[in-house]
Amino acid sequence: MEITETVHEPLRREFRITVGVRDLDDKLMTRLQGMKDQVNLKGFRPGKVPVAHLRKTFGKSMMGEIVQEAVAETSQKAVEERSLRPAMSPQIQMVSQFEQVINGGEDLIFTMGIDLMPDFKLAELSSISLTRPTTDVNEESVNESLKRLASQQRTYEPKGDDAAAQDGDQLLIDFVGKIDGVPFEGGTAENAELVIGSGSFIPGFEDQLKGAKAGGTKLVTVTFPADYPSANLAGKFAEFDVTVKEVRRGIEAEVDDSLATKLGLESLDKLREAAQAQLAAEFGRASRAHLKRALLDALDSVHSFELPPGMVEAEFKQIWTQVEQDIKSGNMAEEDKSKSEDELRAEFRKIAERRVRLGLVLSEFGRVNKVEVTQDELNRAVVAQARQYPGQEQRIFEIYRNNPDAVAQLRAPIFEDKVVDFLTGQVKIEDKQVSREDLFKDPDDLAKILKAD
């Protein structure tokens, strides 16, 4: 085995690694000898299968495993011998032809690039002061929640043939949508239920059906929003031939024991308790999200160090891919639409740098303070993922069992949350009461409110 350093930079190392054919072949023969006495093949007595036959039968697949192991082992050796601290997984690039290597025709040659953890001093947590917005669950908020639940349980009944549709009524309709006189995909439906005023259809569609009666027809004309998710429809003018089959009035559900029973609870008191607990959890999550954002802003402001270029570039590419998709689909934020590509690239690169910087800072705080993700926490995360795919749970379990990268993707957010929880226990925090409306505002808007107070 030969390990040659080809790039030596402060935060980057690259190596060319060679594992000879003979070394690989020796590993293969050792493995074949080990299985000789255990394998049973048709035509041979147990334990009497010639190694040459085993090599012919299993050699290629077994060599593939040996090559993968050799890449992992030699890469790890290069890191450990030089006491390097990787900031991310190494980037492996094969130089030799994989098929030639597993067929015994070439040495295994590959390059390994690795970004290193920068040396930096962690900030003193005692110097950080944060404001945590909080909102109490009061009787008014519980009553509003119960009213929303009752509204969701609203039922509908026919108003009669001569009744005109108005806000809050439900229509049973058939429609055919056309652009330039040609029906378009997804623009046709039968027995669709539409509540006027719900905002569930294209803007302007519902308003034109006010006053409609059962048995009537209506030509509805709309223009799809410029930021409509389907790019082929965005900004297009369309006509809909609508047939109204029934007009229905809403019947409000009462906030009483029967509502609780419909929702699977024993009584209105139990429903009220459940609503209160749900609101408390909802307010708590929002409060924590604002506190986390404030913590990350504070950590970003007190840490400045050189970043591994490969990590920044990888993060930027991931962000920019999403930006390009948003541009293509017309989903750009209003304030970004007038900016040039160079301006957007510069802004999003700063975002990439912030993410990398904070990722390294949180990772270092976690390492120094021995924050770890337990196997039980990972197991719960896998179960939560599996529950999102009813009927495919076993397949999801197998994916995580056989895919270390998938497990790493689950571990990362758990680790981050645990580090954030640890850090918020070390900094100074002042709780400040805000309204429910303010609690759910954009973090930047709420931050302005908190500073003004």
C-alpha positions as CSV (number, residue, x, y, z in Angstrom):
1,M,0.0,0.0,0.0
2,E,1.3,3.5,-0.9
3,I,-0.2,6.8,0.3
4,T,1.1,9.9,-1.3
5,E,0.0,13.4,-0.3
6,T,-0.7,15.5,-3.4
7,V,-2.3,18.6,-1.9
8,H,-1.4,20.2,1.5
9,E,-3.4,23.3,2.3
10,P,-4.4,24.7,5.8
11,L,-7.9,23.2,5.5
12,R,-7.5,20.7,2.7
13,R,-5.6,17.5,2.1
14,E,-5.6,15.3,-1.0
15,F,-4.0,11.9,-1.3
16,R,-3.3,9.4,-4.0
17,I,-3.6,5.9,-2.6
18,T,-2.5,2.6,-4.2
19,V,-3.2,-0.9,-3.1
20,G,-1.4,-3.5,-5.1
21,V,-3.0,-6.4,-7.0
22,R,-1.0,-8.9,-4.9
23,D,-2.2,-7.4,-1.6
24,L,-5.8,-7.6,-2.9
25,D,-5.3,-11.2,-4.1
26,D,-3.8,-12.2,-0.8
27,K,-6.9,-10.9,1.0
28,L,-9.1,-12.8,-1.4
29,M,-7.2,-16.1,-1.0
30,T,-7.3,-15.7,2.8
31,R,-11.1,-15.2,2.7
32,L,-11.6,-18.2,0.3
33,Q,-9.5,-20.4,2.5
34,G,-11.6,-19.4,5.4
35,M,-14.8,-20.4,3.7
36,K,-13.5,-23.6,2.2
37,D,-14.5,-25.8,5.2
38,Q,-17.9,-24.2,5.6
39,V,-19.4,-24.1,2.1
40,N,-21.5,-26.9,0.6
41,L,-21.7,-27.0,-3.2
42,K,-23.5,-29.5,-5.4
43,G,-21.1,-32.1,-6.7
44,F,-18.6,-31.8,-3.8
45,R,-18.3,-33.3,-0.4
46,P,-18.7,-30.9,2.5
47,G,-15.5,-29.1,3.1
48,K,-13.8,-30.5,0.0
49,V,-14.6,-27.7,-2.5
50,P,-11.3,-26.7,-4.3
51,V,-10.2,-23.1,-3.6
52,A,-9.9,-22.7,-7.4
53,H,-13.6,-23.5,-7.9
54,L,-14.6,-21.2,-5.0
55,R,-12.6,-18.4,-6.7
56,K,-14.3,-19.1,-10.0
57,T,-17.7,-19.1,-8.3
58,F,-17.4,-16.3,-5.7
59,G,-14.2,-14.5,-6.5
60,K,-15.6,-11.5,-8.5
61,S,-18.3,-10.6,-6.0
62,M,-16.0,-11.2,-3.0
63,M,-13.3,-9.1,-4.6
64,G,-15.8,-6.2,-5.0
65,E,-16.3,-6.4,-1.2
66,I,-12.6,-6.5,-0.6
67,V,-12.0,-3.4,-2.7
68,Q,-14.7,-1.4,-0.9
69,E,-13.1,-2.5,2.4
70,A,-9.7,-1.5,1.2
71,V,-10.8,1.9,0.2
72,A,-12.4,2.5,3.6
73,E,-9.5,1.1,5.6
74,T,-6.7,2.9,3.7
75,S,-8.6,6.2,3.8
76,Q,-9.0,5.9,7.5
77,K,-5.3,5.0,7.9
78,A,-4.3,8.1,6.0
79,V,-6.4,10.2,8.3
80,E,-5.3,8.5,11.6
81,E,-1.5,8.4,10.8
82,R,-1.5,12.2,10.2
83,S,-3.9,13.0,13.2
84,L,-6.3,14.8,10.9
85,R,-9.7,16.0,12.0
86,P,-12.1,15.7,9.0
87,A,-14.8,18.3,8.8
88,M,-16.9,16.1,6.5
89,S,-16.8,12.7,4.9
90,P,-13.8,12.3,2.5
91,Q,-14.4,12.6,-1.3
92,I,-13.3,9.4,-3.0
93,Q,-12.5,9.3,-6.7
94,M,-11.4,6.0,-8.5
95,V,-8.4,6.3,-10.8
96,S,-8.1,2.7,-11.8
97,Q,-11.0,0.9,-13.6
98,F,-13.2,-0.9,-11.0
99,E,-13.9,-3.8,-13.3
100,Q,-10.2,-4.3,-14.0
101,V,-9.4,-4.2,-10.3
102,I,-12.0,-6.8,-9.3
103,N,-10.8,-9.0,-12.2
104,G,-7.3,-8.9,-10.9
105,G,-5.9,-6.9,-13.8
106,E,-5.0,-3.6,-12.1
107,D,-3.8,-2.1,-8.8
108,L,-6.5,-0.3,-6.8
109,I,-5.7,3.4,-7.3
110,F,-7.9,6.2,-6.0
111,T,-7.7,9.7,-4.8
112,M,-9.1,11.0,-1.5
113,G,-9.9,14.7,-0.8
114,I,-10.7,15.8,2.7
115,D,-11.7,19.1,4.3
116,L,-10.3,19.7,7.7
117,M,-11.8,21.2,10.8
118,P,-10.4,24.7,11.3
119,D,-8.9,25.6,14.6
120,F,-11.0,28.2,16.4
121,K,-11.8,29.2,19.9
122,L,-15.4,28.7,21.1
123,A,-17.1,31.8,22.5
124,E,-17.8,32.1,26.2
125,L,-21.5,31.2,26.5
126,S,-21.9,33.4,29.6
127,S,-21.4,36.5,27.4
128,I,-24.5,35.6,25.3
129,S,-27.9,37.0,26.3
130,L,-31.1,36.0,24.5
131,T,-34.8,36.9,24.6
132,R,-37.3,34.0,24.5
133,P,-40.8,35.0,23.3
134,T,-43.6,33.2,25.2
135,T,-47.3,33.1,25.1
136,D,-49.6,31.7,27.7
137,V,-52.5,29.4,26.9
138,N,-55.6,31.3,28.1
139,E,-59.3,30.6,28.0
140,E,-59.7,32.8,24.9
141,S,-57.2,30.8,22.9
142,V,-58.7,27.5,24.0
143,N,-62.2,28.7,23.0
144,E,-60.9,29.8,19.6
145,S,-59.3,26.4,19.1
146,L,-62.6,24.7,19.9
147,K,-64.5,26.9,17.5
148,R,-62.0,26.0,14.8
149,L,-62.5,22.3,15.6
150,A,-66.3,22.8,15.4
151,S,-65.9,24.6,12.1
152,Q,-63.9,21.6,10.7
153,Q,-66.8,19.3,11.7
154,R,-69.3,21.4,9.9
155,T,-71.8,19.4,7.7
156,Y,-73.7,20.5,4.6
157,E,-77.2,20.0,3.4
158,P,-78.9,21.0,0.1
159,K,-80.4,24.5,0.1
160,G,-82.9,23.8,-2.7
161,D,-83.0,24.3,-6.4
162,D,-83.8,28.0,-6.3
163,A,-81.2,28.9,-3.6
164,A,-78.4,31.1,-4.8
165,A,-74.9,30.3,-3.6
166,Q,-73.2,32.7,-1.2
167,D,-70.1,32.9,1.0
168,G,-69.8,29.8,3.2
169,D,-72.0,27.6,0.9
170,Q,-70.6,24.4,-0.6
171,L,-71.1,23.7,-4.3
172,L,-71.1,20.3,-5.9
173,I,-69.7,21.0,-9.4
174,D,-68.3,19.5,-12.6
175,F,-65.9,21.6,-14.6
176,V,-63.7,21.5,-17.7
177,G,-60.8,24.0,-17.9
178,K,-59.4,25.2,-21.2
179,I,-56.5,27.3,-22.4
180,D,-56.8,28.7,-25.9
181,G,-59.9,26.4,-26.3
182,V,-57.9,23.2,-25.5
183,P,-58.6,21.3,-22.3
184,F,-55.4,21.0,-20.1
185,E,-54.2,18.3,-17.8
186,G,-55.6,18.6,-14.3
187,G,-58.3,21.1,-15.4
188,T,-61.2,18.7,-15.4
189,A,-63.2,17.3,-12.5
190,E,-66.6,15.7,-11.7
191,N,-68.4,16.0,-8.4
192,A,-65.9,18.4,-7.0
193,E,-66.9,20.0,-3.6
194,L,-66.0,23.7,-3.3
195,V,-66.8,26.0,-0.4
196,I,-67.1,29.6,-1.5
197,G,-64.7,31.8,0.4
198,S,-62.4,28.9,1.3
199,G,-59.7,30.1,-1.1
200,S,-59.0,26.6,-2.2
201,F,-59.3,27.2,-5.9
202,I,-57.5,29.7,-8.2
203,P,-58.0,33.3,-7.1
204,G,-61.2,34.7,-8.7
205,F,-62.7,31.3,-9.4
206,E,-65.0,31.1,-6.3
207,D,-66.2,34.7,-6.5
208,Q,-67.7,34.1,-10.0
209,L,-69.8,31.3,-8.6
210,K,-71.6,33.5,-6.1
211,G,-75.3,33.6,-7.0
212,A,-75.2,30.3,-8.9
213,K,-78.1,27.9,-8.6
214,A,-78.4,24.1,-8.8
215,G,-78.7,23.0,-12.4
216,G,-77.1,26.1,-13.7
217,T,-73.9,26.6,-15.8
218,K,-71.3,29.3,-15.6
219,L,-68.3,30.3,-17.7
220,V,-65.5,31.2,-15.2
221,T,-62.5,33.0,-16.5
222,V,-59.3,33.3,-14.5
223,T,-55.6,33.9,-14.9
224,F,-53.3,31.6,-13.1
225,P,-50.9,33.3,-10.7
226,A,-47.4,34.0,-12.0
227,D,-45.9,31.9,-9.2
228,Y,-48.3,28.9,-9.8
229,P,-46.5,25.7,-9.0
230,S,-47.1,24.2,-12.5
231,A,-44.8,26.2,-14.8
232,N,-46.9,25.3,-17.8
233,L,-50.0,27.0,-16.3
234,A,-48.3,29.9,-14.5
235,G,-49.6,33.3,-15.8
236,K,-51.9,31.7,-18.3
237,F,-55.5,32.8,-19.0
238,A,-58.0,30.0,-18.7
239,E,-61.7,29.4,-19.1
240,F,-63.7,26.9,-17.1
241,D,-67.1,25.5,-18.1
242,V,-68.8,24.9,-14.7
243,T,-72.0,22.9,-14.1
244,V,-73.5,23.5,-10.6
245,K,-75.1,20.2,-9.5
246,E,-76.1,21.2,-6.0
247,V,-75.9,24.2,-3.6
248,R,-75.5,23.3,0.1
249,R,-75.7,25.3,3.3
250,G,-73.3,24.8,6.2
251,I,-74.5,23.5,9.5
252,E,-72.2,24.5,12.3
253,A,-71.3,21.9,14.9
254,E,-71.9,22.9,18.5
255,V,-69.1,23.0,20.9
256,D,-70.5,20.4,23.3
257,D,-70.1,16.8,24.4
258,S,-71.3,15.5,21.0
259,L,-68.4,17.3,19.3
260,A,-66.0,15.7,21.8
261,T,-67.5,12.3,21.0
262,K,-67.1,12.8,17.3
263,L,-63.4,13.5,17.9
264,G,-63.0,10.4,20.0
265,L,-63.0,11.9,23.5
266,E,-65.4,11.3,26.4
267,S,-66.6,14.8,27.1
268,L,-66.3,18.5,26.3
269,D,-64.0,18.8,29.4
270,K,-61.6,16.2,28.0
271,L,-61.7,18.0,24.6
272,R,-60.9,21.3,26.3
273,E,-58.0,19.6,28.1
274,A,-56.7,18.2,24.8
275,A,-57.0,21.5,23.1
276,Q,-55.1,23.2,25.9
277,A,-52.3,20.7,25.7
278,Q,-52.1,21.0,22.0
279,L,-51.9,24.8,22.1
280,A,-49.2,24.6,24.8
281,A,-47.1,22.3,22.6
282,E,-47.7,24.5,19.6
283,F,-46.7,27.7,21.5
284,G,-43.7,25.9,22.9
285,R,-42.4,24.8,19.5
286,A,-42.8,28.3,18.1
287,S,-41.1,29.8,21.2
288,R,-38.2,27.3,20.9
289,A,-37.8,28.0,17.1
290,H,-37.4,31.8,17.8
291,L,-35.0,31.1,20.6
292,K,-32.9,28.7,18.4
293,R,-32.8,31.4,15.7
294,A,-31.6,34.0,18.2
295,L,-29.0,31.6,19.5
296,L,-27.7,30.8,16.0
297,D,-27.6,34.5,15.2
298,A,-25.6,35.2,18.4
299,L,-23.2,32.3,17.7
300,D,-22.6,33.5,14.2
301,S,-21.8,37.0,15.3
302,V,-19.1,35.9,17.8
303,H,-17.3,33.3,15.7
304,S,-15.1,34.2,12.7
305,F,-12.6,31.8,11.2
306,E,-11.6,30.4,7.8
307,L,-14.0,27.9,6.4
308,P,-13.2,24.7,4.5
309,P,-13.8,25.7,0.9
310,G,-15.1,22.3,-0.2
311,M,-17.8,22.4,2.5
312,V,-18.9,25.9,1.5
313,E,-19.0,24.9,-2.2
314,A,-21.0,21.8,-1.5
315,E,-23.5,23.8,0.6
316,F,-23.7,26.5,-2.0
317,K,-24.4,24.1,-4.8
318,Q,-27.2,22.5,-2.8
319,I,-28.7,25.9,-2.1
320,W,-28.3,27.2,-5.7
321,T,-29.9,24.1,-7.1
322,Q,-33.1,25.0,-5.2
323,V,-32.8,28.7,-6.3
324,E,-32.6,27.6,-9.9
325,Q,-35.7,25.5,-9.5
326,D,-37.5,28.5,-7.9
327,I,-36.5,30.8,-10.7
328,K,-37.7,28.3,-13.3
329,S,-41.1,27.8,-11.6
330,G,-41.6,31.5,-10.8
331,N,-41.4,30.9,-7.0
332,M,-38.7,33.5,-6.2
333,A,-39.3,35.8,-3.2
334,E,-40.6,39.2,-4.4
335,E,-37.5,41.0,-3.1
336,D,-35.2,38.7,-5.1
337,K,-36.9,39.0,-8.5
338,S,-35.2,42.2,-9.5
339,K,-31.7,41.0,-8.6
340,S,-29.1,39.9,-11.1
341,E,-27.7,36.3,-11.0
342,D,-24.4,37.7,-9.7
343,E,-26.2,39.4,-6.8
344,L,-28.2,36.3,-6.0
345,R,-25.1,34.1,-6.1
346,A,-23.2,36.5,-3.7
347,E,-26.1,36.5,-1.2
348,F,-26.7,32.8,-1.2
349,R,-23.0,32.1,-0.9
350,K,-23.0,34.1,2.3
351,I,-25.9,32.0,3.5
352,A,-23.9,28.9,2.6
353,E,-20.9,30.3,4.6
354,R,-23.2,31.0,7.6
355,R,-24.6,27.4,7.5
356,V,-21.1,25.9,7.3
357,R,-19.8,28.1,10.1
358,L,-22.7,27.4,12.4
359,G,-22.5,23.7,11.6
360,L,-18.8,23.6,12.6
361,V,-19.5,25.6,15.8
362,L,-22.3,23.4,16.9
363,S,-20.3,20.3,16.1
364,E,-17.4,21.6,18.2
365,F,-19.6,22.5,21.1
366,G,-21.1,19.0,20.9
367,R,-17.7,17.3,20.8
368,V,-16.2,19.3,23.7
369,N,-19.3,18.8,25.8
370,K,-19.7,15.1,24.9
371,V,-23.2,15.5,23.4
372,E,-24.1,12.2,21.7
373,V,-27.1,10.7,19.9
374,T,-28.1,7.5,21.5
375,Q,-29.2,4.4,19.6
376,D,-32.6,4.6,21.2
377,E,-33.0,8.2,19.8
378,L,-32.0,6.9,16.4
379,N,-34.5,4.0,16.7
380,R,-37.3,6.4,17.5
381,A,-36.4,8.5,14.6
382,V,-36.5,5.5,12.2
383,V,-39.9,4.5,13.6
384,A,-41.2,8.0,13.0
385,Q,-40.0,7.9,9.4
386,A,-41.6,4.5,8.9
387,R,-44.9,5.7,10.2
388,Q,-45.1,8.2,7.4
389,Y,-45.3,5.3,4.9
390,P,-48.2,3.0,6.0
391,G,-47.8,-0.5,4.6
392,Q,-44.1,0.1,3.7
393,E,-42.7,0.1,7.3
394,Q,-40.5,-3.0,6.8
395,R,-39.0,-1.5,3.6
396,I,-38.1,1.7,5.4
397,F,-36.5,-0.2,8.3
398,E,-34.4,-2.1,5.8
399,I,-33.3,1.1,4.0
400,Y,-31.9,2.5,7.3
401,R,-30.5,-0.8,8.4
402,N,-28.4,-1.1,5.2
403,N,-27.7,2.6,4.4
404,P,-25.3,4.4,6.8
405,D,-25.7,7.6,4.9
406,A,-29.5,7.6,5.5
407,V,-28.9,7.0,9.2
408,A,-26.4,9.9,9.2
409,Q,-29.1,12.2,7.8
410,L,-31.4,11.2,10.7
411,R,-28.6,11.7,13.2
412,A,-27.6,15.2,12.1
413,P,-30.8,17.1,13.1
414,I,-31.1,15.1,16.4
415,F,-27.5,16.0,17.3
416,E,-28.1,19.7,16.4
417,D,-31.2,19.9,18.6
418,K,-29.4,18.3,21.5
419,V,-26.5,20.7,21.2
420,V,-29.0,23.7,20.9
421,D,-30.8,22.4,24.0
422,F,-27.4,22.2,25.8
423,L,-26.4,25.7,24.8
424,T,-29.7,27.3,25.7
425,G,-29.1,25.9,29.2
426,Q,-25.8,27.7,29.4
427,V,-26.6,31.2,28.1
428,K,-28.6,34.0,29.7
429,I,-32.3,33.9,28.7
430,E,-35.0,36.5,29.4
431,D,-38.6,35.4,28.8
432,K,-40.8,38.0,27.3
433,Q,-44.6,37.7,26.9
434,V,-45.9,38.4,23.4
435,S,-49.2,38.0,21.7
436,R,-50.2,34.8,19.9
437,E,-50.1,36.7,16.6
438,D,-46.6,38.0,17.3
439,L,-45.3,34.5,18.3
440,F,-46.1,33.2,14.9
441,K,-44.6,36.1,12.9
442,D,-41.5,35.8,10.8
443,P,-38.4,35.7,13.1
444,D,-37.0,39.0,11.7
445,D,-40.3,40.8,12.3
446,L,-40.6,39.4,15.8
447,A,-37.0,40.4,16.5
448,K,-37.8,44.0,15.6
449,I,-40.8,43.9,18.0
450,L,-38.7,42.5,20.9
451,K,-36.0,45.2,20.3
452,A,-38.6,47.9,20.2
453,D,-40.0,46.8,23.6
